Amino acid sequence: MDQERQPLGERELRVLALERRGFPGPGAKERAIREELGLAPVRYYQLLNALLDDPRALAADPVTVNRLRRVRAARRTER
């Protein structure tokens, strides 16, 4: 079975769920990444970036994925 037919894994779904949340102040998101997902923030953002290009992520949470794609595109044009 190829990747596009397999559903997103638990970790990928949890990454998308964390991205839907708002965080109150500096460091709160990084703390949540470490405590809730057990990941270093650098690894988290690597996974998130890969998810933005995954059609399964778009199907699972189109609002979040499209919002993050727009943010990513805006940051790339700023460079």
Secondary structure, DSSP 8 states (H G I E B T S, - for coil): --GGGS---HHHHHHHHHHHS--SSTTHHHHHIIIII---HHHHHHHHHHHHT-HHHHHH-HHHHHHHHHHHHHHHHH-
